[in-house]
Amino acid sequence: MTHPPSGDDVLTTGQAAEILGTTARHVVNLCLRGELPYTLAGTHRRVRRADVAALAARAAANRGGPLTDDQLRSLWLHRAAAGHVAAEPDRSLETARTAIERLLARDPDGARWLRAWLDLIDRGPEAVMRTMTSTAPLARELRQNSPFLALLAPDERRTILAAFRAARAAGTIGR
């Protein structure tokens, strides 16, 4: 729950569902998961129109269409980090878990995504690597708050980024 919305700015979960093209129950679930800020008016949830619009825009940007340059760069880095997970799963997952603890202490804004990574780590290296290398919308969002780039040495990271830039300049990415 967050600050109280006011005026025409306020929507019911049903109105938000119409805008998002989903159900009121799904909007309630978004609220409960912390993905959509809300207040209570009695027992009814109210959401701000601006928050619904921002959620709709974020969903549209991640709907599985072409990856942005930032998303592609992140994917390249995570493919390399997934190699570390494959080669040394126990050490890699422990390093990521330690990075998550450090990030949670510093940046509570990313807590939702970091906790999702913890859930994946608990499911094992296969679930982690599948997400690290996926182009699915959730994987794209998770990579924006990933603990796994800590597995890459600075020189390795620079090499991967240089290769990415070269492939981008040659036009071989996205074909």
C-alpha positions in Angstrom: 0.0 0.0 0.0 1.2 3.5 -0.7 0.2 7.2 -0.7 -3.6 7.8 -1.1 -4.6 8.7 -4.7 -7.1 11.5 -5.2 -9.6 12.8 -7.7 -10.0 11.6 -11.3 -6.6 10.0 -10.9 -8.2 7.1 -8.9 -9.4 3.8 -10.5 -11.1 0.8 -9.1 -9.5 -2.6 -9.8 -12.2 -3.2 -12.4 -11.4 0.0 -14.3 -7.6 -0.8 -14.1 -8.4 -4.3 -15.5 -10.1 -2.7 -18.5 -7.1 -0.5 -19.2 -4.7 -3.5 -18.8 -6.9 -5.9 -20.7 -7.1 -8.3 -17.8 -9.3 -9.2 -14.9 -10.0 -7.4 -11.7 -8.7 -10.4 -9.8 -5.4 -10.1 -11.7 -5.2 -6.4 -10.8 -5.7 -7.4 -7.1 -2.9 -9.9 -7.4 -0.6 -7.3 -8.9 -1.4 -5.1 -5.9 -0.7 -7.9 -3.4 2.6 -8.7 -5.1 3.7 -5.1 -4.9 3.7 -4.6 -8.7 0.9 -2.0 -8.5 0.7 0.5 -5.7 -2.7 0.9 -4.1 -4.7 2.2 -1.1 -7.8 0.9 0.5 -11.1 2.7 0.5 -12.8 0.6 3.1 -12.2 -2.9 1.9 -11.8 -1.9 -1.8 -8.4 -1.3 -3.5 -7.9 2.0 -5.4 -5.0 2.6 -7.8 -3.7 5.6 -9.5 -4.2 6.0 -13.2 -0.6 7.0 -13.7 0.6 3.7 -12.0 -1.7 1.7 -14.2 -0.4 3.5 -17.3 3.2 2.9 -16.2 2.5 -0.8 -15.7 0.8 -1.1 -19.1 3.8 0.6 -20.8 6.3 -1.6 -19.0 4.3 -4.7 -20.0 4.1 -3.6 -23.6 7.9 -3.0 -23.7 8.5 -6.5 -22.4 5.8 -8.4 -24.3 8.3 -10.5 -26.1 9.0 -8.2 -29.0 12.5 -7.3 -30.2 15.0 -6.9 -27.5 16.3 -3.4 -26.9 20.1 -2.7 -27.1 20.3 -2.7 -23.3 18.4 -6.0 -23.1 20.6 -7.6 -25.8 23.8 -6.4 -24.0 22.5 -7.8 -20.7 21.6 -11.1 -22.4 25.1 -11.5 -23.8 26.6 -10.9 -20.4 24.3 -13.3 -18.8 25.0 -16.0 -21.4 28.7 -15.8 -20.3 27.7 -15.8 -16.6 25.5 -18.9 -17.3 28.7 -20.6 -18.4 30.1 -20.1 -15.0 27.0 -21.5 -13.4 27.3 -24.6 -15.6 31.0 -25.0 -14.8 30.8 -24.4 -11.1 27.2 -24.5 -10.0 27.7 -24.5 -6.2 30.3 -21.8 -6.1 28.3 -19.6 -8.7 25.0 -19.9 -6.9 26.7 -19.1 -3.5 28.4 -16.1 -5.1 25.0 -14.9 -6.4 23.3 -15.5 -3.1 26.0 -13.3 -1.4 25.6 -10.6 -4.0 21.8 -10.6 -3.4 22.3 -10.1 0.3 24.6 -7.2 -0.4 22.2 -5.7 -2.9 19.2 -6.1 -0.7 21.0 -4.2 2.1 21.8 -1.3 -0.4 18.9 -1.2 -2.8 15.5 -2.2 -1.4 13.8 -1.0 -4.7 15.1 -4.1 -6.4 14.0 -6.4 -3.6 11.1 -8.0 -5.6 13.4 -9.1 -8.4 16.2 -10.2 -6.1 13.8 -12.4 -4.1 12.7 -13.9 -7.4 16.4 -14.7 -8.1 16.6 -16.3 -4.7 13.6 -18.5 -5.6 15.3 -19.6 -8.8 18.6 -20.3 -7.0 16.6 -22.5 -4.6 15.3 -24.5 -7.6 18.9 -25.2 -8.8 21.3 -24.3 -11.6 19.1 -25.4 -14.4 16.3 -23.0 -13.5 18.8 -20.2 -13.0 20.6 -20.8 -16.4 17.2 -21.1 -18.2 16.2 -17.7 -16.9 19.6 -16.1 -17.5 19.5 -17.0 -21.2 15.8 -16.6 -21.9 14.2 -13.8 -23.9 10.9 -14.1 -22.1 9.5 -10.9 -20.6 10.1 -12.0 -17.0 13.7 -13.0 -17.7 14.3 -9.6 -19.3 13.1 -7.8 -16.2 15.0 -10.1 -13.8 18.3 -9.5 -15.7 17.9 -5.8 -14.9 18.4 -6.7 -11.2 20.7 -9.7 -11.5 23.3 -10.9 -9.0 25.0 -13.1 -11.6 27.2 -10.5 -13.3 29.4 -10.7 -10.2 30.6 -14.0 -11.6 32.4 -12.2 -14.5 35.9 -10.9 -14.0 36.4 -7.3 -15.2 38.5 -8.4 -18.2 36.0 -11.0 -19.2 33.2 -8.5 -19.0 35.1 -6.0 -21.1 35.8 -8.7 -23.7 32.1 -9.7 -23.9 31.0 -6.1 -24.2 33.6 -5.4 -27.0 32.4 -8.5 -28.8 28.8 -7.3 -28.4 29.7 -3.9 -29.8 31.6 -5.4 -32.8 28.6 -7.7 -33.6 26.2 -4.8 -33.3 28.4 -2.7 -35.6 28.6 -5.6 -38.1 24.9 -6.0 -38.1 25.0 -9.6 -37.0 22.8 -9.1 -33.9 19.1 -9.5 -34.4 19.1 -11.3 -37.7 
